[in-house]
Amino acid sequence: MWHLVPTATLAIALALVSPGGVRAQDRAQDRAQDRAATAETTPARQIVISLTERRLHLLEEGRPPRSFPVAIGRPGVAIPLGNSQILRKRRNPTWRPTANQRRENPALPASVPPGPSNPLGKFALDLGWTAIAIHGTNEPDSVGRRASGGCFRMLPADIATLFEMVPLGTPVRVVSGPAVVPAPQPAIAVAVPAALPSPAPPPSPLPKVAPPPLPILADPRCATAGAPLRRMICTVPELAALDGRARGLHQRHLAALPVERRDAAAYALLQEERRFDDRITARCWVRRGMEDDPAVAAAARACLSDALTVRLEEAKRR
């Protein structure tokens, strides 16, 4: 045992002489472990929502950014800014109005179950802010506008895509100005050896054929229209053109269906038109007799133009 004493004594002496060196080594190891843990937990995806653009940007490492339109809080509604994250994902969510919403409209139900009348649509991503979520909607024509109670609404197809792509904990940042997204990486030029034969010239492109013009079908109610908004659609040329193109596309859609399906489809379109009339009456409302006021008329025309444009785009996708 006598030969072990000098070694033990030397180790103790070194520890007493240079404790700072031992502690520095431990701290360096701790920092290396922290960096490794941070690298493992760094999110590969993040969401940036721009209030100015009214768009949601999905940024993914190694992939081009994707962008989706959103509806943001209507005028007078506080919209959260800053950083949050996705805390919960709900499929077929139940909507429960907040206390403020119940005070503003006591007629609201205590809750709305999943279904076509649910304002959240089929998917909801709850954020770290109270009662704030990214969700679908049963009013797709409101997307891209200031129309929500503070949440961020998305088109049904867009929220279904986002719901499947982002995991819990995905960072979400809301900014008032334009979102800063990475520019796409330029393509890398590759030198081709001179010995390789020159590629054959590409075939001449086929001449582009212009698509047929959209059919325009006049509203048969224009001859007897009494409501201010319907009269405005019938008498303002640009509004009448938007409305007529949507009607023409609906008619072309019906003509392409099998005979046994036309009656049901025609009834569905009639119900859709009634719902559209209800929406523009609620959003673009004009008191009877006030349509001659220039400011009122300009606001109503802008509102109708937005609603008819969305309706026309939906008819194109049908």
Phi, psi and omega in degrees: 000340185298332184283348178276340185296313180301321181296313180297319180296319179295319180296317180294319181297319180295320180296323181286327183286320187231060177295330180297324179296320179294317180293322178298320179295319179296317180295321178298319178294320179297318180295321178297319178294320178297318180296320179295318179294321178296318179297325181287330184261359178297124185292140178276346181230151171208156182244133174236126180248123179257121178289325179295315181280339187055048180221151175252127180251126175258115182256125181234137180295125178083004180228154176296146178294150176244149185227140181225143175287149178222155167266141179243179183301138180292164181306135181094349180263131179289133180244126182292146176236152176112208188254141174210197177201167178279115182263333183208145176243127182237126175260134185052060186285158170264134180265129176237113181301146177285169179298321178296318179295323178292324177292320179291326182221088182299344181283352181296143177288165178294327179200158176234120182287171176303143180153182185295339180265006181280122182295343180274352184071212185262348184219144177217138175243104182282135182259179183286344177278145182298127175061025178243131182213161166260122186211172175282196181200155172262009176232074185299337180287353177275347182292135184094000182236173172270093190221353188264174177271014180129339178279181180243108182272145177230158175297149184306315181292325182289317181291329177295320177294312182296320182303320182282338188269333188252134177271171172300144180089356179299127180294143177230128179236128178252124181238150180280327182266192179297146178283142176264107181244148181294141178287149177298142182289135179291152178292145181268125180284138180243126179287135179257127179303145182294336184288341182289143179292150179292138179292153178294145179298144180295150179296150180297133181295145177292143178299138179287132178260124181294135178295152179296145180298149179293133178292146179241121181241121182289152178281120181294345181279353185298329183294332183238016184297131180243332181290139183304318183292318179294322177296323180294318178298322183286331189257340178272118189305316183292327177288319179297325179292317178298315180295319182292324178293318178298318179295321179296319177294322176299318180295320179294323177298316180296319182295332181278351182277154172300152185303321185291347181255353187291318183298315180295319180293321179296320178294319178298320178294324178296317178295322178296321179294324178293320177296322178298317178298321179296320182293314181290331177295322181284324187266323185253028191304137176228126176294135181302130182096349180263357184292346177276349176289124185303317182293317179297315181296319180296316179296319180294320179296318179296318179296315179295322179298317178298313183295319181290325178297315178298318180297320179294318178297321177296322179294325178294326181277352184297000000 
